[in-house]
Amino acid sequence: MPLPQLADVLDDYAFLEGDDRIAYLIDLGRGLDPMPEALKTDATKVRGCSASVWVYPQQVGDQLHFLADSNAAITKGIVALVLAAVGERSAAEVATLDIPALLAPFDLGRHLSSNRTQGIPNMIGLIQETARRLAS
């Protein structure tokens, strides 16, 4: 099942406060496509996250799709939010996308501990590095 569009996620998120926002992110994470255990390897693991996070790219036609998972529910929700920002785009588009700007309206640093947000730049870096490699 595809993740909702980022604009729709932001609309829903904006109506919520505090713990309801956290619950919403956790629900968003539950919507990720299942990631087979065999893909959860050292090569797909995102470094610098407080929880374990794995991101695996797949090319579907001319679009890039990511399977992802985390062993922590809130972190999995953040992963889903990042992937909603990426959407189903070509590798070339993902490589040049300003993902931090797309996520800025969510103000995650204000609502989550620094332990929960510290791995986001590394996750974005891995996604964009993979997209650059696949685009070339």
Summary of the structure (lengths in Angstrom):
residues: 136
radius of gyration: 13.9
end to end distance: 28.5
largest distance: 42.2
contacts: 404
relative contact order: 0.18
helix: 57%
strand: 13%
